[in-house]
């Protein structure tokens, strides 16, 4: 199998960073359908805050009137008015949650669905570069954070800023000096907020990226648990995980220190303002410039403002987390998709299965080396219904060549045609209906055996006689009768990645999946490598019956697989150096004889191992 280019982590964009507002504005297309309800939620929250601000005004009237005069009836009515305002405030808080929770989950759903759809459309080269843990943390953690921010963070941040602004203006109602003291004392909070954005923003991004790396480590360890146990490397994996977890812990502590610092100022400055205002208020009252009722109302208003002021720090940090989550999500949305449907697609009504490689060159786009292409001018033609074996030493480019007909990768130069049509001129859906694949590394999904095998036959009605007939035929060809012995037969749910099955069983199901698709062209990348010799012989006999009407390109790692083919193509250092029948190449090509002899040695080792087992 050809070694692919090593994966690399995505690099930060070189574009100038967006402001927090501009970054979060990218969520607007997802939020637009539910924007009216989000606005209603914000209005409800604002009304609740204004009701809270009106209570000190009522209190002032009560102190000046009924309480000073001792009129019990008016005191009762004043208390009822305050109770009514409190109940109305509670109702508005409930309405705020009613309006925003549903729309926020809808945005979360649309974001998650769009993100997953984007992952499906992006080319294989993207997935070569990105760690699965990074994608998983974006899909789950970051999108969930945006849902919470949209339902809670943004609404309360806007409402509390407005509340503080309105409340501060009302403080000037009683005396300009008290209002000015409160305003001047609170002014340093703006500088603190600016410093906080600079510091916390970078820490938030660092923390979320490190969480993605940690998720990757967990995923790799879980998938590779058999290897770690077999080699006794569990402690080594734990040490690596511990180092990453400790790094994340230090970053989280730095975030906590930054939050603690802004909370310190958010709590301290209002307390200083309260103390200064109390002193000034007592002096103004003694000088007759301020009434006791006004002083009480002033402090009642300042008390109402305390929570909105203190919450701004938390809500601001929440907003910066949401901004970082948005950046991380849209890094995936912004990835360039080079493998897309053509603007004016062509169609093949009756595919014959003629597959031709014309002057094909290929190199991985992120490969920085100056070496020659991995595929360096491939010219190869497969006639309709022909089975072509592809042989070559390790690293010659066999696996890379098999990825091109279905456009898992696009050629760097030249073209691949199907029935005379460049595969890039067909829609991906049509191309992949005509070209089926089975890989050496058999990947199965956590679904039933039936669903795994009929994965490529969405045209069949589930449970229909035709679907059952195709299912059984595919199982017979792949010699996968073992599925009938599973607890629920073909309806048995396969565990994650099919790891509950043996390697040979997984390969047989993957082969059955490729056969069930009934493509015009079948590309097989050594799909029998995990089978024992007897089972392989049975599968090959059945495949001969299937392949007589199907064009097949088969990567051969065993001499017996070569025998399946009508012709053999010899791949040497990225070039086709010989094409002919097995006997012709044995007679004419020294390199072919060397390749076949190495395959025979490997097969002899496998036979010996089977005997020993």
LODREN-768491 format. One line per 10 residues: number of its first residue (from 1); their letters; for each residue x, y, z of C-alpha. Coordinates in steps of 0.2 Angstrom, whole numbers. Example, Ala and Ser with C-alpha at 12.3 -4.5 7.8 and 13.67 -1.06 7.14 Angstrom:
BEGIN
1 = AS = 62 -22 39; 68 -5 36
//
This chain:
BEGIN
1 = XXXXXXXXXX = 0 0 0; 6 17 -4; 11 28 10; 1 45 10; 7 62 14; 9 64 33; -6 73 40; -3 91 47; -13 102 58; -23 116 50
11 = XXXXXXXXXX = -14 132 51; -21 149 56; -27 160 43; -15 174 37; -30 186 35; -32 200 48; -42 194 63; -60 200 63; -68 209 78; -78 200 90
21 = XXXXXXXXXX = -94 208 83; -89 204 65; -85 186 69; -101 183 78; -111 191 64; -107 175 53; -120 166 64; -133 178 57; -138 167 42; -142 152 54
31 = XXXXXXXXXX = -151 164 66; -161 174 54; -176 162 53; -178 163 72; -173 181 74; -190 187 78; -192 176 93; -174 180 99; -179 198 98; -195 195 108
41 = XXXXXXXXXX = -185 186 121; -173 201 122; -188 213 123; -195 202 137; -178 203 146; -177 222 144; -195 224 150; -191 214 165; -175 225 169; -185 241 167
51 = XXXXXXXXXX = -198 234 179; -185 231 191; -178 249 189; -196 256 192; -197 248 209; -185 261 217; -196 275 210; -211 268 218; -202 265 234; -197 284 234
61 = XXXXXXXXXX = -215 289 232; -220 277 247; -206 284 258; -211 302 254; -230 300 256; -238 285 265; -223 280 276; -220 298 281; -238 302 284; -242 285 293
71 = XXXXXXXXXX = -256 281 281; -258 262 282; -270 260 268; -258 269 256; -244 259 262; -253 243 258; -257 249 241; -239 254 238; -234 236 244; -246 229 231
81 = XXXXXXXXXX = -239 240 218; -221 233 221; -228 215 222; -236 218 205; -220 224 198; -211 210 205; -223 197 198; -223 206 181; -204 205 181; -205 186 185
91 = XXXXXXXXXX = -217 184 170; -205 193 158; -191 182 164; -201 167 160; -207 174 143; -188 177 139; -184 159 142; -200 154 132; -195 164 117; -177 160 116
101 = XXXXXXXXXX = -174 142 121; -183 134 106; -175 145 93; -157 143 101; -159 124 99; -165 126 81; -149 136 77; -139 122 86; -148 109 75; -145 119 59
111 = XXXXXXXXXX = -127 122 63; -123 104 68; -132 97 53; -123 110 41; -106 106 49; -109 87 47; -114 90 29; -99 100 26; -88 86 33; -96 74 21
121 = XXXXXXXXXX = -93 85 6; -75 90 10; -62 80 0; -52 66 8; -37 77 8; -45 88 21; -48 73 32; -30 68 30; -24 85 37; -37 87 52
131 = XXXXXXXXXX = -37 77 68; -54 69 71; -54 75 89; -53 93 83; -68 90 72; -77 81 86; -74 95 98; -81 108 86; -96 98 81; -101 95 100
141 = XXXXXXXXXX = -93 107 112; -92 122 102; -109 121 94; -117 118 111; -108 133 118; -116 144 104; -133 137 108; -131 142 126; -124 159 122; -138 163 109
151 = XXXXXXXXXX = -151 158 122; -143 166 137; -127 176 134; -131 188 120; -148 192 127; -143 196 144; -127 205 139; -137 217 128; -151 219 141; -139 222 155
161 = XXXXXXXXXX = -128 235 146; -144 244 142; -150 242 160; -134 249 167; -135 264 155; -153 268 159; -150 265 178; -135 277 178; -145 290 169; -159 288 182
171 = XXXXXXXXXX = -146 290 196; -144 308 190; -162 311 194; -159 313 212; -143 323 212; -130 326 199; -116 323 211; -121 306 216; -123 301 198; -106 308 193
181 = XXXXXXXXXX = -98 299 208; -106 283 202; -101 286 184; -83 291 187; -80 277 199; -87 264 186; -76 271 172; -61 260 175; -72 245 171; -71 250 152
191 = XXXXXXXXXX = -52 248 152; -53 232 162; -65 225 149; -53 230 135; -38 221 144; -49 206 147; -54 204 129; -36 204 123; -30 192 137; -45 180 138
201 = XXXXXXXXXX = -49 179 119; -32 171 116; -34 160 131; -51 154 126; -45 149 108; -30 140 116; -41 131 128; -53 125 115; -39 119 103; -31 109 117
211 = XXXXXXXXXX = -48 101 121; -48 96 103; -31 88 105; -36 79 121; -52 72 112; -40 66 98; -29 57 111; -44 49 119; -51 43 102; -34 36 96
221 = XXXXXXXXXX = -32 27 112; -49 19 112; -48 14 94; -30 7 97; -34 -1 114; -29 -19 107; -12 -13 102; -9 -3 118; -14 -19 128; -4 -31 117
231 = XXXXXXXXXX = 12 -20 118; 10 -15 136; 10 3 132; -5 8 142; 6 18 155; 14 27 140; -2 32 133; -8 38 150; 8 48 152; 5 57 135
241 = XXXXXXXXXX = -13 60 140; -8 67 157; 4 79 149; -10 85 137; -23 86 151; -11 96 162; -7 108 148; -26 111 146; -28 112 165; -15 126 166
251 = XXXXXXXXXX = -24 135 152; -40 134 161; -32 140 177; -26 155 167; -43 158 161; -50 157 178; -37 170 184; -42 182 170; -60 180 175; -56 182 193
261 = XXXXXXXXXX = -46 198 190; -61 206 181; -73 200 194; -62 208 207; -64 225 199; -83 222 195; -86 219 213; -74 231 220; -78 247 210; -97 246 214
271 = XXXXXXXXXX = -93 244 232; -81 259 231; -95 269 222; -108 264 236; -96 270 250; -92 287 241; -111 289 237; -116 285 254; -104 298 261; -109 311 249
281 = XXXXXXXXXX = -128 307 251; -127 309 270; -118 326 267; -131 332 255; -145 326 266; -138 336 281; -136 351 270; -154 350 265; -150 347 246; -156 329 246
291 = XXXXXXXXXX = -172 321 255; -171 305 264; -183 297 253; -172 302 238; -157 294 246; -166 278 250; -172 277 232; -154 281 225; -147 266 234; -161 255 230
301 = XXXXXXXXXX = -158 259 212; -139 256 214; -143 239 222; -154 235 207; -139 239 195; -127 229 205; -131 212 197; -131 219 179; -114 227 182; -107 211 190
311 = XXXXXXXXXX = -114 200 177; -106 209 162; -89 201 166; -96 184 165; -107 188 150; -92 196 141; -81 181 144; -95 170 138; -96 180 122; -77 179 119
321 = XXXXXXXXXX = -79 160 121; -93 160 109; -83 171 97; -69 158 98; -81 144 95; -88 153 80; -70 155 73; -67 137 75; -83 131 67; -81 142 52
331 = XXXXXXXXXX = -63 137 49; -71 121 43; -85 129 33; -72 140 25; -61 126 19; -59 125 1; -68 110 -7; -59 106 -23; -69 91 -27; -86 97 -32
341 = XXXXXXXXXX = -99 94 -46; -96 102 -63; -105 118 -68; -112 109 -83; -112 90 -79; -113 76 -92; -122 60 -90; -119 42 -95; -136 33 -98; -129 16 -101
351 = XXXXXXXXXX = -112 14 -93; -101 1 -102; -87 2 -89; -73 7 -100; -60 15 -88; -45 25 -95; -30 34 -87; -23 46 -99; -6 55 -94; -11 54 -76
361 = XXXXXXXXXX = 0 63 -64; -3 65 -45; 5 72 -30; -3 77 -13; -6 96 -14; 2 99 3; 18 90 -1; 32 102 0; 45 91 -8; 53 93 -25
371 = XXXXXXXXXX = 53 75 -29; 44 68 -44; 25 65 -43; 19 49 -35; 10 45 -51; 21 50 -65; 12 49 -82; 0 34 -80; -7 28 -97; -19 13 -94
381 = XXXXXXXXXX = -35 7 -103; -47 -6 -95; -59 -13 -108; -78 -15 -103; -80 -31 -93; -61 -33 -91; -53 -37 -75; -36 -29 -73; -24 -34 -59; -12 -20 -53
391 = XXXXXXXXXX = 4 -26 -46; 20 -17 -39; 31 -16 -25; 26 -7 -9; 27 12 -12; 24 11 -31; 8 20 -31; -5 6 -32; -17 13 -18; -15 31 -24
401 = XXXXXXXXXX = -20 25 -42; -36 17 -35; -42 33 -27; -43 42 -43; -58 34 -53; -71 38 -39; -62 56 -36; -57 53 -19; -43 63 -25; -42 73 -41
411 = XXXXXXXXXX = -27 70 -54; -14 84 -53; -12 82 -72; -20 72 -86; -37 64 -84; -47 48 -80; -61 44 -91; -76 33 -89; -84 28 -106; -75 42 -114
421 = XXXXXXXXXX = -81 55 -101; -69 64 -90; -74 59 -72; -73 77 -67; -87 81 -79; -99 69 -70; -108 73 -54; -101 65 -39; -117 55 -36; -118 48 -53
431 = XXXXXXXXXX = -99 44 -54; -100 35 -37; -115 25 -43; -105 19 -58; -88 16 -48; -88 5 -33; -74 2 -21; -68 -10 -8; -53 -6 3; -40 -17 11
441 = XXXXXXXXXX = -44 -8 28; -63 -13 29; -73 1 38; -90 -4 44; -103 7 53; -113 5 69; -128 -2 60; -135 -18 55; -126 -30 44; -140 -27 31
451 = XXXXXXXXXX = -138 -8 32; -119 -10 30; -120 -21 14; -134 -11 6; -126 6 10; -123 10 -9; -141 5 -14; -152 19 -8; -163 16 -23; -169 0 -15
461 = XXXXXXXXXX = -184 0 -4; -179 -8 13; -185 -26 15; -191 -27 -3; -189 -44 -12; -176 -36 -24; -166 -29 -9; -166 -46 -1; -160 -54 -17; -146 -42 -19
471 = XXXXXXXXXX = -141 -44 -1; -140 -63 -2; -131 -63 -18; -118 -51 -11; -116 -62 5; -114 -77 -6; -101 -70 -17; -91 -63 -2; -93 -80 7; -101 -71 22
481 = XXXXXXXXXX = -113 -84 27; -107 -82 45; -119 -67 47; -133 -80 48; -125 -87 64; -125 -69 72; -138 -66 86; -150 -57 74; -144 -63 58; -142 -49 45
491 = XXXXXXXXXX = -151 -38 57; -138 -39 70; -130 -22 75; -112 -22 72; -102 -13 85; -91 3 82; -81 0 66; -85 -18 67; -72 -22 79; -82 -36 87
501 = XXXXXXXXXX = -79 -45 71; -63 -53 64; -52 -45 51; -58 -58 38; -76 -55 43; -75 -37 41; -66 -38 24; -80 -50 18; -94 -38 23; -85 -24 14
511 = XXXXXXXXXX = -83 -34 -1; -101 -39 -1; -105 -20 1; -95 -17 -15; -103 -31 -25; -121 -26 -19; -118 -9 -27; -117 -17 -44; -106 -3 -51; -100 -3 -69
521 = XXXXXXXXXX = -82 -2 -63; -77 -10 -47; -60 -5 -39; -53 -18 -26; -38 -12 -16; -33 -30 -10; -49 -33 -1; -45 -52 2; -29 -49 12; -36 -55 29
531 = XXXXXXXXXX = -44 -71 22; -37 -88 25; -32 -97 9; -47 -108 8; -59 -94 10; -50 -84 -2; -51 -97 -15; -70 -98 -13; -72 -79 -14; -61 -79 -30
541 = XXXXXXXXXX = -72 -92 -38; -88 -82 -34; -80 -66 -40; -76 -73 -57; -95 -75 -59; -98 -57 -54; -84 -49 -63; -87 -56 -80; -99 -42 -84; -90 -29 -73
551 = XXXXXXXXXX = -74 -19 -77; -63 -22 -62; -46 -14 -56; -39 -26 -43; -24 -22 -32; -15 -38 -30; -4 -43 -15; -6 -62 -18; -2 -72 -34; -19 -80 -32
561 = XXXXXXXXXX = -27 -63 -34; -17 -60 -50; -25 -76 -57; -42 -68 -57; -37 -55 -70; -38 -55 -89; -23 -44 -89; -10 -37 -77; -3 -20 -76; 14 -18 -68
571 = XXXXXXXXXX = 17 -2 -58; 35 4 -55; 39 20 -46; 23 28 -51; 23 22 -69; 15 8 -79; 30 -1 -86; 22 -16 -93; 4 -23 -97; -1 -40 -103
581 = XXXXXXXXXX = -7 -57 -97; 2 -65 -82; 11 -78 -93; 17 -64 -105; 24 -53 -91; 32 -68 -83; 41 -71 -99; 45 -54 -104; 48 -43 -88; 62 -46 -75
591 = XXXXXXXXXX = 54 -34 -63; 37 -43 -64; 45 -59 -60; 54 -51 -45; 37 -44 -39; 28 -60 -41; 42 -70 -32; 40 -57 -17; 21 -60 -17; 24 -79 -17
601 = XXXXXXXXXX = 36 -78 -2; 23 -67 7; 9 -80 3; 20 -94 9; 23 -85 26; 4 -83 28; 1 -101 24; 14 -106 37; 7 -95 50; -11 -103 46
611 = XXX = -4 -120 49; 5 -115 65; -12 -108 71
//
